[in-house]
């Protein structure tokens, strides 16, 4: 019997606590056949906190997000979002932004953002339309609601993806290397845009990135994964005040701690 036919693996009581961190991972071990992707990972992210996860390729960063979104159900340990175990359906209050915008080519910006609305919300309802238009304005695309993806730059397309991820009004926002394909100037712009949205919405954010500078600039704490299988090497607190300057000495200190942990 291969893994696809196996029942979900569980260790201990899977019932998540009703309060506590917005994201809670304890003893998370994820296997793909004989390959262990993550090994005994512990992580807790408080309400409203911005946490980045960094590490080399193959250390399980994206796998961690897939577990938290409920896309990976077979694992050992516990993972809960907003107090709800991900294997019991997870929390409805989760938004996801992927590395690629994944926009519908035949739909305009407004229609692409509306894809992220809850299933029971009619996109044609005036209140839903107002919500979508408000998100388009929030991510700085006012005036582009009727544009199609082929008419947008890479940075603009990623803004649409962010707005779509926010359409559900999530309490927790998960981002998987959303700026990795952008040029440096556009990346800086999108990082600042994400911070603006985070401050405005007050959501809990977990960002997976391979960019040490990005992690230090954006996050309150940086979780460093390493090894194959991936384990938590260390957690770096970023002491820089907000709003931040990229040349802040505290950010340089955090970057040195992160790169040291990565063995760079």
C-alpha positions as CSV (number, residue, x, y, z in Angstrom):
1,X,0.0,0.0,0.0
2,X,1.5,3.4,-0.9
3,X,1.3,6.6,1.1
4,X,-1.7,7.9,-0.8
5,X,-3.8,5.0,0.6
6,X,-2.5,5.2,4.1
7,X,-4.7,6.9,6.8
8,X,-3.4,10.2,8.1
9,X,-0.7,9.7,10.7
10,X,-1.4,11.1,14.2
11,X,0.7,11.3,17.3
12,X,-1.2,11.9,20.5
13,X,-4.4,13.9,20.9
14,X,-5.1,15.8,17.7
15,X,-7.6,18.2,19.3
16,X,-6.0,21.7,19.2
17,X,-6.4,24.1,22.1
18,X,-9.2,26.7,21.9
19,X,-6.8,29.5,22.6
20,X,-3.1,30.2,22.4
21,X,-0.9,31.1,19.4
22,X,-2.4,31.9,16.0
23,X,-0.1,29.2,14.5
24,X,1.0,26.2,16.6
25,X,3.2,23.4,15.4
26,X,4.6,20.8,17.8
27,X,6.7,17.8,17.0
28,X,5.9,18.1,13.3
29,X,7.5,15.3,11.2
30,X,6.5,14.9,7.5
31,X,7.6,12.0,5.3
32,X,7.3,11.4,1.6
33,X,7.8,7.7,1.4
34,X,11.2,7.0,2.9
35,X,12.3,10.6,2.7
36,X,11.8,12.7,5.8
37,X,11.1,16.4,4.8
38,X,10.6,17.8,8.3
39,X,11.8,16.4,11.6
40,X,10.3,17.3,15.0
41,X,9.6,21.0,14.1
42,X,8.2,23.2,16.8
43,X,6.8,26.7,16.0
44,X,4.4,29.1,17.7
45,X,3.3,32.4,16.1
46,X,1.3,34.9,18.2
47,X,-1.7,36.8,17.0
48,X,-0.7,39.8,14.9
49,X,3.0,38.7,14.7
50,X,5.0,38.7,11.5
51,X,7.3,35.6,11.3
52,X,9.6,34.7,8.4
53,X,10.9,31.1,7.8
54,X,14.2,30.9,6.0
55,X,16.5,28.0,5.0
56,X,18.3,26.4,2.1
57,X,16.5,24.6,-0.7
58,X,15.1,21.2,0.3
59,X,14.8,22.0,4.0
60,X,11.0,21.8,4.1
61,X,10.0,25.5,4.1
62,X,7.2,25.1,1.6
63,X,6.2,21.8,3.1
64,X,5.6,23.5,6.4
65,X,3.2,26.0,4.8
66,X,1.4,23.1,3.0
67,X,0.8,21.5,6.3
68,X,-0.5,24.7,7.8
69,X,-2.9,25.2,4.9
70,X,-4.2,21.7,5.1
71,X,-2.7,20.6,1.8
72,X,-0.7,17.9,3.6
73,X,-2.8,15.8,5.9
74,X,-0.4,12.9,6.5
75,X,2.2,13.9,9.1
76,X,3.2,13.2,12.7
77,X,2.8,15.7,15.5
78,X,0.4,18.6,15.7
79,X,-0.4,21.7,13.6
80,X,-3.1,24.1,14.4
81,X,-4.2,27.5,12.9
82,X,-6.3,29.9,14.9
83,X,-6.8,27.1,17.5
84,X,-8.1,24.5,15.0
85,X,-6.2,21.4,14.1
86,X,-5.5,21.4,10.4
87,X,-6.5,17.7,10.1
88,X,-9.9,18.5,11.5
89,X,-10.6,21.0,8.7
90,X,-8.3,23.8,9.8
91,X,-9.4,27.4,10.3
92,X,-11.5,29.2,7.7
93,X,-9.6,32.4,8.5
94,X,-6.5,31.6,6.4
95,X,-5.3,33.3,3.3
96,X,-2.5,32.0,1.0
97,X,-0.2,33.8,-1.4
98,X,1.9,31.6,-3.7
99,X,5.3,32.2,-5.4
100,X,3.5,32.6,-8.7
101,X,0.4,34.9,-9.0
102,X,-1.6,32.1,-10.7
103,X,-4.1,34.6,-12.1
104,X,-6.9,33.6,-14.4
105,X,-5.8,35.0,-17.8
106,X,-9.3,35.5,-19.1
107,X,-10.5,37.4,-16.0
108,X,-9.9,41.0,-15.0
109,X,-8.3,42.1,-11.8
110,X,-11.7,42.5,-10.0
111,X,-12.7,39.0,-11.0
112,X,-9.4,37.5,-10.0
113,X,-9.6,39.0,-6.5
114,X,-13.2,37.9,-6.2
115,X,-12.0,34.3,-6.6
116,X,-10.7,34.5,-3.0
117,X,-14.1,35.4,-1.5
118,X,-15.8,32.8,0.7
119,X,-17.8,30.3,-1.2
120,X,-21.1,31.5,0.2
121,X,-20.5,35.1,-0.9
122,X,-22.0,36.2,-4.3
123,X,-19.3,38.2,-6.1
124,X,-22.1,40.2,-7.7
125,X,-23.5,41.3,-4.3
126,X,-22.8,45.1,-3.8
127,X,-21.2,44.5,-0.4
128,X,-18.8,41.8,-2.0
129,X,-18.0,44.1,-4.9
130,X,-17.2,46.9,-2.4
131,X,-14.9,44.5,-0.5
132,X,-13.1,43.5,-3.6
133,X,-12.7,47.1,-4.8
134,X,-11.4,48.1,-1.3
135,X,-8.8,45.4,-1.5
136,X,-7.7,46.5,-5.0
137,X,-7.2,50.0,-3.6
138,X,-5.4,48.6,-0.5
139,X,-2.8,47.0,-2.7
140,X,-2.3,50.1,-4.8
141,X,-4.1,49.0,-7.9
142,X,-6.9,51.5,-7.9
143,X,-7.8,52.2,-11.6
144,X,-6.8,48.7,-12.8
145,X,-9.9,46.7,-11.7
146,X,-10.8,46.0,-15.3
147,X,-7.3,45.2,-16.5
148,X,-6.4,41.6,-17.4
149,X,-3.2,39.8,-16.2
150,X,-1.5,40.2,-19.6
151,X,-1.7,44.0,-19.2
152,X,0.0,43.9,-15.8
153,X,3.6,44.0,-14.7
154,X,5.0,41.2,-12.5
155,X,4.8,43.3,-9.4
156,X,1.2,44.3,-10.2
157,X,0.2,40.7,-10.8
158,X,1.6,39.8,-7.4
159,X,-0.4,42.6,-5.8
160,X,-3.5,41.0,-7.3
161,X,-2.5,37.7,-5.8
162,X,-2.1,39.4,-2.4
163,X,-5.5,41.1,-2.7
164,X,-7.0,37.7,-3.6
165,X,-5.4,36.2,-0.5
166,X,-6.9,38.9,1.7
167,X,-10.4,38.6,0.1
168,X,-11.4,36.0,2.7
169,X,-10.6,38.5,5.4
170,X,-8.1,36.1,6.9
171,X,-6.8,36.3,10.4
172,X,-3.7,34.4,9.3
173,X,-1.9,35.1,6.0
174,X,0.6,32.5,4.7
175,X,3.1,33.5,1.9
176,X,5.3,31.2,0.0
177,X,8.3,33.1,-1.5
178,X,5.9,35.7,-3.1
179,X,8.6,38.1,-4.3
180,X,11.3,35.7,-5.5
181,X,10.7,36.3,-9.2
182,X,10.7,40.1,-9.0
183,X,13.5,42.4,-9.8
184,X,15.1,44.1,-6.8
185,X,13.4,47.5,-7.0
186,X,10.0,45.9,-7.5
187,X,10.7,43.5,-4.6
188,X,11.4,46.4,-2.3
189,X,8.2,48.1,-3.3
190,X,6.2,44.9,-2.7
191,X,7.8,44.3,0.6
192,X,6.7,47.7,1.8
193,X,3.3,47.2,0.3
194,X,3.0,43.9,2.3
195,X,4.0,45.8,5.5
196,X,1.3,48.4,4.9
197,X,-1.3,45.7,4.4
198,X,-0.1,43.9,7.5
199,X,-0.4,47.1,9.6
200,X,-3.8,47.9,8.2
201,X,-5.3,44.5,8.5
202,X,-3.6,43.3,11.8
203,X,-3.3,39.8,10.5
204,X,-0.8,37.2,11.6
205,X,1.7,36.6,8.9
206,X,4.0,33.7,8.2
207,X,6.4,34.2,5.2
208,X,8.6,31.6,3.7
209,X,11.6,33.1,1.9
210,X,15.2,32.2,0.9
211,X,16.1,35.9,1.1
212,X,17.8,36.7,4.4
213,X,17.6,40.5,3.8
214,X,13.9,40.2,3.2
215,X,13.3,38.1,6.2
216,X,15.1,40.5,8.6
217,X,13.4,43.6,7.1
218,X,9.9,42.3,7.3
219,X,9.7,40.0,10.3
220,X,9.5,40.3,14.1
221,X,11.2,36.9,14.3
222,X,13.0,34.7,11.8
223,X,12.9,30.9,12.1
224,X,15.9,29.3,10.5
225,X,15.4,25.8,9.1
226,X,18.3,23.7,8.1
227,X,19.3,20.2,7.2
228,X,17.7,17.4,5.3
229,X,15.4,16.6,6.9
230,X,14.5,20.1,8.0
231,X,14.8,21.1,11.6
232,X,14.7,24.4,13.5
233,X,18.3,25.6,13.8
234,X,17.5,28.8,15.7
235,X,15.1,31.6,16.0
236,X,16.4,35.2,15.6
237,X,14.6,38.1,17.2
238,X,14.7,41.2,15.0
239,X,15.1,44.2,17.4
240,X,14.8,47.0,14.8
241,X,12.0,49.5,15.5
242,X,9.2,50.0,13.0
243,X,9.0,51.7,10.5
244,X,12.3,50.3,9.5
245,X,15.2,51.6,7.4
246,X,17.0,49.0,5.4
247,X,20.4,50.3,6.7
248,X,19.4,50.0,10.3
249,X,22.3,48.4,12.3
250,X,19.8,46.1,14.1
251,X,18.8,44.7,10.7
252,X,22.4,44.1,9.8
253,X,22.9,42.3,13.2
254,X,19.9,40.1,12.5
255,X,21.1,39.3,9.1
256,X,24.5,38.2,10.5
257,X,22.8,36.0,13.0
258,X,20.7,34.4,10.3
259,X,23.5,33.8,7.9
260,X,25.7,32.4,10.7
261,X,22.9,29.9,11.6
262,X,22.7,29.0,7.9
263,X,26.5,28.4,7.8
264,X,27.1,31.0,5.2
